Amino acid sequence: MEYVIVFALGMLSATLLIRWLARRAIDQLVEQLAEVAEEKVEASELKVELEFEQNIYFLYNSDDGTFVAQGNTLADLKQHLNQRFPNRTIKIVKGDPAVLESLKQQIKDINENSSSVGSTS
């Protein structure tokens, strides 16, 4: 009878240990996958600085200061960026607040115009 109890406790202990080790391995794998996904997002994202001079928008890489694109309007910028960086997300990280507001307003106007094109009211 003692052997059965010891055997049962041993099996229970082994099962709990295996479950704990499996959970730990799964958690580590999930953490590694999250890190890889974050690295991919960062690699596909281009951080830029925005300047506005003589009615022209200029974008420069915020990491090394190299020229990225220019345009007279948001549409021009978008076209040039899509040509040079078709699979990348552009994130403006620095720029004159008034110029940033101007771009935000252009985006808002474009979105409003595009949503009203399909409506019949």
C-alpha positions as CSV (number, residue, x, y, z in Angstrom):
1,M,0.0,0.0,0.0
2,E,2.9,2.4,0.8
3,Y,4.3,1.8,-2.6
4,V,1.1,2.8,-4.3
5,I,1.0,6.1,-2.4
6,V,4.6,6.8,-3.1
7,F,4.1,5.9,-6.8
8,A,1.0,8.1,-7.0
9,L,2.8,11.0,-5.4
10,G,5.8,10.5,-7.7
11,M,3.5,10.5,-10.7
12,L,1.7,13.6,-9.5
13,S,5.0,15.4,-8.9
14,A,6.3,14.4,-12.3
15,T,3.1,15.6,-14.0
16,L,3.2,18.9,-12.2
17,L,6.9,19.4,-13.1
18,I,6.3,18.6,-16.8
19,R,3.4,21.0,-16.9
20,W,5.4,23.7,-15.3
21,L,8.4,23.2,-17.7
22,A,6.0,23.1,-20.7
23,R,4.3,26.4,-19.6
24,R,7.7,28.0,-19.1
25,A,8.8,26.9,-22.6
26,I,5.6,28.2,-24.1
27,D,5.9,31.6,-22.3
28,Q,9.5,31.9,-23.6
29,L,8.5,31.1,-27.1
30,V,5.6,33.7,-27.0
31,E,8.0,36.3,-25.7
32,Q,10.5,35.6,-28.5
33,L,7.8,35.8,-31.1
34,A,6.6,39.1,-29.7
35,E,10.2,40.5,-29.9
36,V,10.6,39.3,-33.5
37,A,7.3,40.9,-34.5
38,E,8.3,44.2,-32.8
39,E,11.6,44.1,-34.6
40,K,9.8,43.6,-38.0
41,V,7.5,46.6,-37.3
42,E,10.5,48.8,-36.3
43,A,12.4,47.7,-39.5
44,S,9.4,48.5,-41.7
45,E,8.9,51.9,-40.1
46,L,10.9,54.9,-41.3
47,K,11.1,57.8,-38.8
48,V,11.4,61.2,-40.3
49,E,11.8,64.8,-39.5
50,L,9.6,67.3,-41.3
51,E,10.7,70.7,-42.5
52,F,8.7,73.3,-44.4
53,E,10.6,75.9,-46.5
54,Q,9.5,78.1,-49.4
55,N,6.1,76.2,-49.5
56,I,7.8,72.8,-49.9
57,Y,7.7,70.0,-47.4
58,F,11.0,68.2,-46.8
59,L,11.4,64.9,-45.0
60,Y,14.7,63.7,-43.6
61,N,15.6,60.5,-41.9
62,S,15.6,61.2,-38.2
63,D,18.4,58.7,-37.5
64,D,21.0,59.9,-39.9
65,G,19.6,63.2,-41.4
66,T,19.6,61.9,-45.0
67,F,17.0,63.3,-47.4
68,V,13.9,61.2,-47.8
69,A,11.4,63.1,-49.9
70,Q,9.9,66.4,-50.7
71,G,6.6,67.7,-52.0
72,N,4.4,70.8,-52.4
73,T,1.4,69.0,-50.9
74,L,0.6,66.0,-48.9
75,A,-0.4,64.2,-52.1
76,D,3.0,64.9,-53.6
77,L,4.8,63.6,-50.5
78,K,2.6,60.5,-50.4
79,Q,3.4,59.8,-54.1
80,H,7.2,60.3,-53.7
81,L,7.2,58.2,-50.5
82,N,5.3,55.3,-52.1
83,Q,7.7,55.3,-55.0
84,R,10.8,55.2,-52.9
85,F,9.5,53.2,-49.9
86,P,6.6,51.1,-51.1
87,N,6.4,48.7,-48.2
88,R,7.4,51.0,-45.3
89,T,5.4,53.0,-42.8
90,I,6.4,56.6,-42.5
91,K,6.3,58.1,-39.0
92,I,7.0,61.9,-38.5
93,V,8.8,62.2,-35.2
94,K,9.9,65.8,-35.3
95,G,8.8,69.0,-37.0
96,D,7.3,72.4,-36.5
97,P,4.0,72.1,-34.7
98,A,2.2,74.5,-37.1
99,V,3.4,72.6,-40.1
100,L,2.3,69.3,-38.5
101,E,-1.1,70.8,-37.9
102,S,-1.3,71.9,-41.5
103,L,-0.6,68.3,-42.6
104,K,-3.2,67.0,-40.2
105,Q,-5.7,69.4,-41.6
106,Q,-4.9,68.3,-45.2
107,I,-5.4,64.6,-44.1
108,K,-8.7,65.5,-42.5
109,D,-9.9,67.3,-45.6
110,I,-8.9,64.4,-47.8
111,N,-10.7,61.9,-45.6
112,E,-13.8,64.1,-45.5
113,N,-13.8,64.5,-49.3
114,S,-13.2,60.9,-49.9
115,S,-16.0,59.8,-47.6
116,S,-18.4,62.4,-49.1
117,V,-17.7,61.2,-52.7
118,G,-19.6,58.0,-52.2
119,S,-22.6,59.5,-50.4
120,T,-25.7,60.5,-52.3
121,S,-27.1,63.0,-49.7
